[in-house]
Amino acid sequence: MTGEAPPLIDTNILVYLFDENAEYKRNISHQLVAGCFKSEERYSLSYQNLAEFSVVVTEKVADSMPSEDIQRFIHSVISFQGWNIVHYTGTTIIHAHEIKEQHKLHFWDALLAATMLENHIQTIYTEDAHFRKIPGINVMNPYETQL
């Protein structure tokens, strides 16, 4: 792949899609994701995002999401050609350890950053500011910025 790939949507954006207790963030998240499904925008996701989403909405929220709904959502994402789905490799994991040590990040954030860099993704939509520590990655917090 050459050139800049579409911005990546972080896991927290996906989680807020289904958070009944955070109406503002849910609406903004819906705006982003719906834009992709309507082919108005193109975004990237890593399979890591989808796995993290599955864990968060079942194990880390007060009202866990039914497995059938999780599966349906993930199926809709992976079967829609408008998403740029990216993968990581063994080399990505090694790169993630380097990023983790150099920038003092959690491993999973470093892995996502390494995946982005290897797939020429320069922008991430997230509310997590720690991605700003990584050269080559621009952070857009959609909850602070009007889309």
N, CA, C and O of each residue as an XYZ file, in Angstrom:
588
protein
N       0.852     -1.183      0.000
C       0.000      0.000      0.000
C       0.887      1.232      0.000
O       1.863      1.287      0.748
N       0.574      2.200     -0.808
C       1.323      3.446     -0.837
C       0.379      4.586     -0.516
O      -0.836      4.466     -0.672
N       0.950      5.692     -0.065
C       0.131      6.835      0.288
C      -0.482      6.659      1.661
O      -0.294      5.641      2.328
N      -1.215      7.674      2.061
C      -1.843      7.655      3.381
C      -3.150      6.872      3.337
O      -3.991      7.087      2.464
N      -3.305      5.974      4.282
C      -4.535      5.186      4.396
C      -5.582      5.994      5.164
O      -5.245      6.981      5.818
N      -6.844      5.581      5.089
C      -7.899      6.298      5.816
C      -7.639      6.306      7.324
O      -7.012      5.384      7.847
N      -8.114      7.334      8.024
C      -7.932      7.412      9.479
C      -8.505      6.178     10.174
O      -9.451      5.554      9.693
N      -7.908      5.847     11.311
C      -8.364      4.701     12.089
C      -9.357      5.148     13.146
O      -9.175      6.182     13.788
N     -10.390      4.373     13.319
C     -11.369      4.587     14.386
C     -10.938      3.724     15.567
O     -10.829      2.506     15.428
N     -10.693      4.332     16.723
C     -10.235      3.585     17.891
C     -11.402      2.870     18.573
O     -12.570      3.174     18.333
N     -11.053      1.926     19.415
C     -12.041      1.100     20.108
C     -13.036      1.932     20.900
O     -14.224      1.608     20.918
N     -12.581      3.001     21.559
C     -13.505      3.783     22.387
C     -14.633      4.389     21.565
O     -15.741      4.561     22.071
N     -14.370      4.708     20.323
C     -15.419      5.242     19.444
C     -16.487      4.170     19.221
O     -17.683      4.458     19.255
N     -16.044      2.937     18.992
C     -16.986      1.832     18.781
C     -17.808      1.568     20.036
O     -19.013      1.333     19.952
N     -17.168      1.604     21.190
C     -17.873      1.340     22.450
C     -18.951      2.389     22.686
O     -20.066      2.054     23.086
N     -18.627      3.660     22.441
C     -19.609      4.727     22.665
C     -20.824      4.625     21.741
O     -21.879      5.185     22.040
N     -20.683      3.921     20.631
C     -21.841      3.704     19.748
C     -23.011      3.079     20.493
O     -24.172      3.307     20.153
N     -22.694      2.294     21.505
C     -23.707      1.518     22.212
C     -23.869      1.938     23.664
O     -24.514      1.230     24.438
N     -23.297      3.073     24.051
C     -23.351      3.536     25.436
C     -24.558      4.449     25.642
O     -24.557      5.612     25.239
N     -25.570      3.899     26.270
C     -26.808      4.653     26.520
C     -26.617      5.759     27.557
O     -27.468      6.639     27.683
N     -25.511      5.725     28.298
C     -25.269      6.707     29.355
C     -24.382      7.869     28.908
O     -24.041      8.732     29.716
N     -24.016      7.895     27.659
C     -23.140      8.960     27.144
C     -23.714      9.451     25.815
O     -23.139      9.209     24.754
N     -24.836     10.133     25.883
C     -25.567     10.511     24.669
C     -24.730     11.338     23.695
O     -24.740     11.074     22.493
N     -24.007     12.335     24.202
C     -23.212     13.188     23.318
C     -22.172     12.358     22.565
O     -22.063     12.454     21.343
N     -21.414     11.549     23.293
C     -20.378     10.730     22.663
C     -20.992      9.665     21.757
O     -20.432      9.343     20.709
N     -22.122      9.129     22.150
C     -22.803      8.144     21.301
C     -23.204      8.778     19.974
O     -23.018      8.175     18.917
N     -23.749      9.982     20.022
C     -24.172     10.667     18.796
C     -22.990     10.982     17.878
O     -23.078     10.797     16.664
N     -21.896     11.452     18.453
C     -20.704     11.753     17.651
C     -20.148     10.465     17.047
O     -19.786     10.433     15.870
N     -20.080      9.413     17.845
C     -19.587      8.122     17.348
C     -20.468      7.612     16.220
O     -19.975      7.107     15.211
N     -21.762      7.746     16.399
C     -22.703      7.307     15.357
C     -22.475      8.094     14.066
O     -22.507      7.529     12.972
N     -22.246      9.393     14.201
C     -21.988     10.246     13.037
C     -20.765      9.743     12.256
O     -20.798      9.646     11.029
N     -19.696      9.426     12.982
C     -18.476      8.931     12.332
C     -18.720      7.604     11.621
O     -18.441      7.464     10.430
N     -19.242      6.639     12.359
C     -19.411      5.285     11.819
C     -20.459      5.262     10.712
O     -20.280      4.583      9.701
N     -21.542      5.994     10.898
C     -22.583      6.043      9.863
C     -22.030      6.651      8.581
O     -22.404      6.234      7.485
N     -21.143      7.634      8.712
C     -20.528      8.229      7.526
C     -19.793      7.202      6.691
O     -19.781      7.279      5.463
N     -19.182      6.244      7.358
C     -18.484      5.181      6.630
C     -19.492      4.237      5.979
O     -19.365      3.902      4.802
N     -20.494      3.809      6.750
C     -21.486      2.882      6.200
C     -22.304      3.502      5.064
O     -22.835      2.788      4.214
N     -22.401      4.833      5.054
C     -23.105      5.517      3.959
C     -22.163      5.842      2.796
O     -22.564      6.476      1.820
N     -20.927      5.406      2.910
C     -19.883      5.652      1.899
C     -19.591      7.138      1.703
O     -19.141      7.550      0.634
N     -19.848      7.937      2.734
C     -19.507      9.360      2.694
C     -18.056      9.579      3.138
O     -17.402     10.536      2.721
N     -17.574      8.683      3.981
C     -16.211      8.737      4.506
C     -15.625      7.332      4.431
O     -16.350      6.345      4.306
N     -14.322      7.266      4.509
C     -13.660      5.953      4.560
C     -12.762      5.951      5.792
O     -11.998      6.890      6.015
N     -12.857      4.903      6.578
C     -12.066      4.774      7.800
C     -11.404      3.409      7.857
O     -11.795      2.471      7.163
N     -10.395      3.328      8.701
C      -9.695      2.071      8.947
C     -10.079      1.533     10.317
O     -10.434      2.288     11.223
N     -10.001      0.221     10.449
C     -10.145     -0.483     11.722
C      -9.147     -1.624     11.721
O      -8.848     -2.204     10.678
N      -8.641     -1.936     12.890
C      -7.805     -3.118     13.049
C      -8.661     -4.215     13.669
O      -9.588     -3.937     14.430
N      -8.343     -5.460     13.339
C      -9.037     -6.557     14.021
C      -8.844     -6.439     15.529
O      -9.691     -6.892     16.300
N      -7.743     -5.839     15.952
C      -7.529     -5.591     17.379
C      -8.650     -4.726     17.946
O      -9.131     -4.989     19.048
N      -9.076     -3.693     17.206
C     -10.174     -2.840     17.670
C     -11.441     -3.649     17.896
O     -12.141     -3.460     18.890
N     -11.727     -4.544     16.971
C     -12.945     -5.349     17.080
C     -12.864     -6.321     18.251
O     -13.866     -6.562     18.923
N     -11.687     -6.879     18.500
C     -11.508     -7.775     19.644
C     -11.634     -6.999     20.956
O     -12.308     -7.451     21.882
N     -10.990     -5.839     21.038
C     -11.093     -5.006     22.241
C     -12.539     -4.585     22.479
O     -13.019     -4.611     23.612
N     -13.225     -4.200     21.419
C     -14.636     -3.828     21.516
C     -15.428     -4.968     22.148
O     -16.235     -4.740     23.049
N     -15.200     -6.185     21.682
C     -15.916     -7.351     22.201
C     -15.705     -7.515     23.702
O     -16.646     -7.810     24.440
N     -14.475     -7.325     24.147
C     -14.166     -7.467     25.570
C     -14.813     -6.349     26.380
O     -15.440     -6.609     27.407
N     -14.665     -5.121     25.929
C     -15.179     -3.982     26.692
C     -16.693     -4.053     26.849
O     -17.202     -3.856     27.952
N     -17.418     -4.326     25.779
C     -18.887     -4.296     25.863
C     -19.472     -5.519     26.561
O     -20.668     -5.552     26.851
N     -18.643     -6.524     26.834
C     -19.146     -7.676     27.590
C     -18.615     -7.717     29.012
O     -19.290     -8.230     29.905
N     -17.422     -7.190     29.243
C     -16.790     -7.363     30.546
C     -16.529     -6.079     31.319
O     -16.288     -6.137     32.525
N     -16.571     -4.926     30.668
C     -16.139     -3.705     31.345
C     -17.197     -2.618     31.414
O     -16.899     -1.491     31.809
N     -18.417     -2.935     31.038
C     -19.496     -1.953     31.127
C     -20.599     -2.511     32.018
O     -20.728     -3.723     32.186
N     -21.389     -1.605     32.587
C     -22.449     -2.023     33.502
C     -23.485     -2.905     32.805
O     -23.852     -3.962     33.320
N     -23.949     -2.475     31.648
C     -24.940     -3.253     30.897
C     -24.239     -3.945     29.744
O     -24.063     -3.363     28.673
N     -23.838     -5.194     29.967
C     -23.094     -5.884     28.915
C     -23.979     -6.137     27.703
O     -25.188     -6.337     27.814
N     -23.349     -6.120     26.574
C     -24.026     -6.279     25.288
C     -24.175     -7.772     24.989
O     -23.231     -8.534     25.201
N     -25.330     -8.200     24.505
C     -25.514     -9.612     24.160
C     -24.553    -10.048     23.048
O     -24.271     -9.292     22.118
N     -24.069    -11.258     23.163
C     -23.116    -11.804     22.198
C     -23.647    -11.735     20.772
O     -22.890    -11.458     19.842
N     -24.936    -11.983     20.594
C     -25.521    -11.956     19.249
C     -25.410    -10.565     18.632
O     -25.142    -10.430     17.438
N     -25.617     -9.528     19.452
C     -25.510     -8.152     18.955
C     -24.065     -7.803     18.597
O     -23.806     -7.116     17.609
N     -23.130     -8.287     19.416
C     -21.713     -8.053     19.130
C     -21.346     -8.711     17.806
O     -20.711     -8.097     16.949
N     -21.748     -9.950     17.653
C     -21.436    -10.679     16.422
C     -22.051    -10.001     15.204
O     -21.417     -9.909     14.153
N     -23.277     -9.533     15.345
C     -23.960     -8.866     14.236
C     -23.220     -7.582     13.843
O     -23.025     -7.308     12.659
N     -22.811     -6.798     14.852
C     -22.088     -5.561     14.567
C     -20.758     -5.862     13.876
O     -20.427     -5.243     12.864
N     -20.002     -6.805     14.419
C     -18.701     -7.138     13.823
C     -18.883     -7.663     12.405
O     -18.110     -7.317     11.512
N     -19.884     -8.482     12.195
C     -20.146     -8.994     10.842
C     -20.453     -7.844      9.883
O     -19.991     -7.841      8.742
N     -21.234     -6.867     10.351
C     -21.571     -5.736      9.474
C     -20.322     -4.945      9.100
O     -20.216     -4.443      7.981
N     -19.387     -4.834     10.021
C     -18.145     -4.107      9.742
C     -17.267     -4.881      8.764
O     -16.825     -4.331      7.755
N     -17.015     -6.152      9.057
C     -16.057     -6.899      8.229
C     -16.606     -7.254      6.856
O     -15.842     -7.553      5.938
N     -17.927     -7.223      6.713
C     -18.501     -7.565      5.405
C     -18.741     -6.336      4.527
O     -19.081     -6.473      3.352
N     -18.567     -5.134      5.093
C     -18.779     -3.906      4.331
C     -17.457     -3.446      3.733
O     -16.484     -3.246      4.460
N     -17.415     -3.280      2.440
C     -16.178     -2.936      1.738
C     -15.683     -1.520      2.023
O     -14.551     -1.186      1.673
N     -16.503     -0.688      2.645
C     -16.117      0.693      2.912
C     -15.098      0.850      4.032
O     -14.475      1.904      4.160
N     -14.923     -0.194      4.846
C     -13.925     -0.152      5.910
C     -12.592     -0.664      5.385
O     -12.545     -1.655      4.656
N     -11.524      0.003      5.750
C     -10.175     -0.480      5.470
C      -9.741     -1.279      6.704
O      -9.305     -0.698      7.698
N      -9.858     -2.598      6.644
C      -9.523     -3.449      7.781
C      -8.041     -3.817      7.692
O      -7.583     -4.344      6.679
N      -7.296     -3.531      8.771
C      -5.857     -3.794      8.775
C      -5.513     -4.879      9.794
O      -6.238     -5.105     10.763
N      -4.401     -5.531      9.547
C      -3.935     -6.652     10.352
C      -2.587     -6.312     10.969
O      -1.932     -5.345     10.581
N      -2.188     -7.127     11.938
C      -0.819     -7.028     12.426
C      -0.136     -8.378     12.270
O      -0.790     -9.411     12.126
N       1.191     -8.351     12.301
C       2.002     -9.548     12.083
C       2.970     -9.717     13.260
O       2.969     -8.924     14.201
N       3.777    -10.746     13.186
C       4.813    -10.933     14.199
C       5.778     -9.762     14.247
O       6.206     -9.346     15.323
N       6.116     -9.238     13.091
C       6.999     -8.070     13.023
C       6.343     -6.860     13.679
O       7.017     -6.050     14.314
N       5.035     -6.740     13.524
C       4.302     -5.636     14.156
C       4.415     -5.735     15.672
O       4.571     -4.724     16.356
N       4.336     -6.946     16.190
C       4.425     -7.152     17.642
C       5.800     -6.724     18.156
O       5.905     -6.101     19.213
N       6.837     -7.055     17.417
C       8.189     -6.619     17.797
C       8.268     -5.095     17.780
O       8.806     -4.488     18.707
N       7.737     -4.479     16.733
C       7.708     -3.012     16.628
C       6.915     -2.417     17.793
O       7.290     -1.374     18.330
N       5.824     -3.074     18.182
C       4.997     -2.596     19.297
C       5.795     -2.571     20.597
O       5.658     -1.639     21.389
N       6.616     -3.573     20.820
C       7.443     -3.585     22.035
C       8.417     -2.409     22.037
O       8.663     -1.811     23.085
N       8.965     -2.079     20.887
C       9.860     -0.926     20.783
C       9.109      0.363     21.108
O       9.608      1.205     21.854
N       7.910      0.514     20.547
C       7.088      1.708     20.805
C       6.703      1.774     22.278
O       6.746      2.843     22.887
N       6.329      0.643     22.844
C       5.940      0.568     24.260
C       7.061      1.088     25.154
O       6.829      1.918     26.033
N       8.267      0.598     24.927
C       9.406      1.004     25.751
C       9.784      2.463     25.514
O      10.040      3.207     26.461
N       9.816      2.861     24.266
C      10.262      4.212     23.924
C       9.290      5.284     24.410
O       9.716      6.356     24.840
N       7.982      5.001     24.346
C       6.988      6.034     24.656
C       6.191      5.751     25.920
O       5.251      6.480     26.237
N       6.561      4.690     26.649
C       5.921      4.345     27.930
C       4.408      4.175     27.777
O       3.626      4.781     28.509
N       4.015      3.347     26.820
C       2.602      3.070     26.561
C       2.245      1.666     27.023
O       3.122      0.827     27.231
N       0.955      1.420     27.181
C       0.481      0.052     27.389
C       0.735     -0.721     26.101
O       0.710     -0.154     25.008
N       0.980     -2.014     26.241
C       1.308     -2.816     25.068
C       0.234     -2.732     23.994
O       0.564     -2.579     22.818
N      -1.055     -2.829     24.363
C      -2.119     -2.877     23.349
C      -2.211     -1.573     22.570
O      -2.526     -1.580     21.380
N      -1.940     -0.457     23.232
C      -1.908      0.826     22.516
C      -0.700      0.888     21.589
O      -0.790      1.398     20.472
N       0.429      0.367     22.058
C       1.631      0.334     21.220
C       1.421     -0.574     20.010
O       1.894     -0.271     18.915
N       0.708     -1.690     20.207
C       0.433     -2.589     19.086
C      -0.452     -1.902     18.052
O      -0.222     -2.029     16.849
N      -1.458     -1.177     18.518
C      -2.316     -0.460     17.577
C      -1.511      0.609     16.833
O      -1.676      0.786     15.626
N      -0.645      1.316     17.551
C       0.197      2.335     16.911
C       1.115      1.700     15.868
O       1.256      2.228     14.765
N       1.732      0.582     16.205
C       2.616     -0.101     15.254
C       1.830     -0.564     14.031
O       2.312     -0.456     12.904
N       0.632     -1.074     14.251
C      -0.223     -1.506     13.140
C      -0.548     -0.325     12.236
O      -0.512     -0.445     11.011
N      -0.866      0.816     12.843
C      -1.161      2.014     12.063
C       0.038      2.425     11.220
O      -0.089      2.651     10.017
N       1.185      2.520     11.847
C       2.378      2.975     11.136
C       2.734      2.037      9.988
O       3.100      2.493      8.904
N       2.630      0.737     10.217
C       2.961     -0.227      9.168
C       1.958     -0.214      8.017
O       2.270     -0.641      6.905
N       0.751      0.279      8.296
C      -0.282      0.335      7.258
C      -0.493      1.752      6.730
O      -1.498      2.034      6.077
N       0.463      2.644      7.016
C       0.450      4.028      6.508
C      -0.778      4.813      6.978
O      -1.284      5.673      6.257
N      -1.248      4.516      8.181
C      -2.372      5.251      8.766
C      -1.773      6.325      9.669
O      -1.091      6.017     10.647
N      -2.029      7.573      9.336
C      -1.410      8.679     10.065
C      -2.330      9.322     11.093
O      -1.860     10.058     11.961
N      -3.632      9.058     11.014
C      -4.586      9.726     11.896
C      -5.447      8.697     12.607
O      -5.885      7.711     12.014
N      -5.682      8.946     13.900
C      -6.571      8.103     14.688
C      -7.642      8.978     15.327
O      -7.337     10.022     15.904
N      -8.887      8.550     15.222
C      -9.988      9.176     15.951
C     -10.098      8.449     17.277
O     -10.431      7.264     17.316
N      -9.816      9.160     18.371
C      -9.814      8.570     19.700
C      -9.939      9.663     20.741
O      -9.684     10.835     20.461
N     -10.333      9.273     21.944
C     -10.302     10.226     23.049
C      -9.049     10.022     23.900
O      -8.863     10.711     24.903
N      -8.196      9.089     23.507
C      -6.975      8.776     24.251
C      -5.802      9.604     23.735
O      -5.291      9.367     22.640
N      -5.390     10.567     24.531
C      -4.347     11.509     24.117
C      -2.959     10.884     24.048
O      -2.076     11.447     23.401
N      -2.737      9.737     24.694
C      -1.381      9.177     24.732
C      -0.848      8.790     23.354
O       0.360      8.620     23.196
N      -1.720      8.648     22.356
C      -1.237      8.376     21.001
C      -0.457      9.571     20.446
O       0.285      9.431     19.474
N      -0.626     10.754     21.068
C       0.111     11.948     20.628
C       1.616     11.815     20.856
O       2.406     12.534     20.245
N       2.006     10.900     21.733
C       3.427     10.697     22.033
C       4.185     10.085     20.859
O       5.415     10.131     20.823
N       3.470      9.520     19.912
C       4.100      8.721     18.867
C       4.276      9.545     17.592
O       3.292      9.969     16.986
N       5.515      9.772     17.186
C       5.751     10.511     15.939
C       5.105      9.798     14.753
O       5.171      8.574     14.631
N       4.483     10.587     13.890
C       3.841     10.020     12.706
C       2.371      9.721     12.886
O       1.698      9.318     11.937
N       1.854      9.918     14.113
C       0.430      9.675     14.361
C      -0.220     10.974     14.821
O       0.219     11.590     15.792
N      -1.267     11.380     14.114
C      -2.061     12.553     14.478
C      -3.310     12.080     15.195
O      -3.951     11.119     14.768
N      -3.659     12.751     16.285
C      -4.822     12.373     17.083
C      -5.938     13.379     16.869
O      -5.743     14.588     16.998
N      -7.104     12.859     16.543
C      -8.313     13.680     16.438
C      -9.293     13.182     17.492
O      -9.745     12.039     17.436
N      -9.618     14.039     18.449
C     -10.627     13.683     19.443
C     -11.960     14.226     18.946
O     -12.199     15.431     19.025
N     -12.829     13.366     18.438
C     -14.075     13.853     17.850
C     -15.024     14.452     18.874
O     -15.966     15.158     18.511
N     -14.785     14.177     20.150
C     -15.657     14.710     21.193
C     -15.260     16.121     21.584
O     -16.015     16.814     22.265
N     -14.071     16.553     21.155
C     -13.616     17.922     21.395
C     -13.685     18.765     20.138
O     -13.660     19.993     20.212
N     -13.772     18.121     18.982
C     -13.744     18.798     17.693
C     -15.075     18.599     16.990
O     -15.574     17.475     16.923
N     -15.652     19.657     16.471
C     -16.872     19.503     15.673
C     -16.513     18.852     14.357
O     -15.586     19.287     13.674
N     -17.239     17.818     14.002
C     -16.997     17.132     12.722
C     -17.615     17.909     11.588
O     -17.520     17.496     10.433
